[in-house]
Amino acid sequence: MQIRQINQGYNFDKYPTFQQDIDPKQRAWIEVNGKALETNVRQLRSKLSKNCQFMAVVKADGYGHDAKLVSEYAIKGGASQLGVATLKEGIKLRSSGVKKPILILGNLYTKRDLIISFKNDLMPTISSIRECLICNNIGKNFGLKFSLHLKVDTGMSRLGFESDKFVQQFEKIKSFENIAIEGIYSHLSSADEDNALNPQSITQLQRLKFNELLKQINLNRNNEIKIHLANSAGMLLNKDFHFHMVRVGISMYGYSPLVKTEKNLSLKPALFLKVKVAFIRIIDKGVRVSYGGKFVSSRKTKLAVLSIGYADGVPRNLSGKIKVMFNNKLYPQVGSITMDQMMVDITGSNEIKVGSTMVLLGSDGDKTISPVDWAKESNTIPWEILCSFKNRLPRVQVD
Ligand SMILES: Cc1ncc(COP(=O)(O)O)c(C=O)c1O
């Protein structure tokens, strides 16, 4: 069966002016502050010892911020490695000129994918002897060593060698001549929980298990293998989690995953979500608004129709629960969020006009609304809010 890739692009040859004509700020867009990313990375780096490396996790298009832009500023801030989830994400970074080491955090298991990974200088995450064998054969065929990271499962039950078999399997892996083990790592499942520093917590037990395995495989002192365990939460807990490298996502984007964050850490959100007012209408008291008509105006109401909806990645279950900012004031969103639009009660405002820009996420004056606030209302986590924004929202860089 032949698989044909659906062309999601536009035919710019046929419509040459199309690309230039549309203002990215015509409807709704995401503004990304590169400097904020750089400063966050620099600040987080300062918590690490000098020899500990910083891997910027830029999977899912840089948590919705644009992976290329995030990589550029994270590297400026001191990141020395990048982490992606898929082969395509890695190739995209390579094709945009990124030279730093890139680890694919997801799993590659076919020879074809592993060859592509090798040819693009991307390091795969390896979780089985079978995958090691494929990589070793690829290395042999090219007369080179295939660089990769081994992952061991210490309690996540996702990817990784089983911890009780790892020591024995590692002996075998060491004998493969055409692979270069660049790293050994594991992933924490619960480091953002309140009790993570409690000696009996899942997080501490994972750390102990990881340490025990490292002791048993008895790594040579001079070896170059990078040991890594911590995500953002693990990194912020304490230095016991740092080893040779940390893999940092959410905190680099400006949000601490810990309930109690260090006082001297002032992370700055790098993402703003903005939208244009497409239409304004006045409705009488007792008028229903949006699908299902669940919201009924309790007074004469001025409504702004905003050009953004759940097809842009705003969760529909936030309907009636969020506020939108304009000139340091908050306005409640009302009625169901629709696919492409939502309504906001702007009664009392004379300054908001058709074409005005309102802010859904970010800061406006002294007001701030963050994906953490949306996540609470939407019964999810900020990671999911950030990764849900669709390509339909242009990404615009601001500094
Ligand atoms: C293997 C791995 N390491 C690191 C991270 C970064 O996590 P965080 O965004 O919590 O820093 C992730 C993200 O999910 C991950 O899957």
The ligand as an SDF file (V2000), in Angstrom:
LIG
                    3D

 16 16  0  0  0  0  0  0  0  0999 V2000
   11.7400   12.1080   29.2170 C   0  0  0  0  0  0  0  0  0  0  0  0
   11.4050   13.5290   29.5530 C   0  0  0  0  0  0  0  0  0  0  0  0
   12.3410   14.2910   30.1270 N   0  0  0  0  0  0  0  0  0  0  0  0
   12.0980   15.5800   30.4520 C   0  0  0  0  0  0  0  0  0  0  0  0
   10.8660   16.1540   30.2200 C   0  0  0  0  0  0  0  0  0  0  0  0
   10.6250   17.6040   30.6220 C   0  0  0  0  0  0  0  0  0  0  0  0
    9.6670   17.6790   31.6280 O   0  0  0  0  0  0  0  0  0  0  0  0
    9.2400   19.1000   32.2700 P   0  0  0  0  0  0  0  0  0  0  0  0
    8.4520   19.8030   31.2320 O   0  0  0  0  0  0  0  0  0  0  0  0
    8.3820   18.7040   33.4290 O   0  0  0  0  0  0  0  0  0  0  0  0
   10.4690   19.7880   32.6500 O   0  0  0  0  0  0  0  0  0  0  0  0
    9.8550   15.3880   29.6520 C   0  0  0  0  0  0  0  0  0  0  0  0
    8.5300   15.9770   29.4280 C   0  0  0  0  0  0  0  0  0  0  0  0
    7.5090   15.4210   29.4900 O   0  0  0  0  0  0  0  0  0  0  0  0
   10.1260   14.0420   29.3040 C   0  0  0  0  0  0  0  0  0  0  0  0
    9.2070   13.2660   28.7360 O   0  0  0  0  0  0  0  0  0  0  0  0
  1  2  1  0
  2  3  1  0
  2 15  2  0
  3  4  2  0
  4  5  1  0
  5  6  1  0
  5 12  2  0
  6  7  1  0
  7  8  1  0
  8  9  2  0
  8 10  1  0
  8 11  1  0
 12 13  1  0
 12 15  1  0
 13 14  2  0
 15 16  1  0
M  END
$$$$
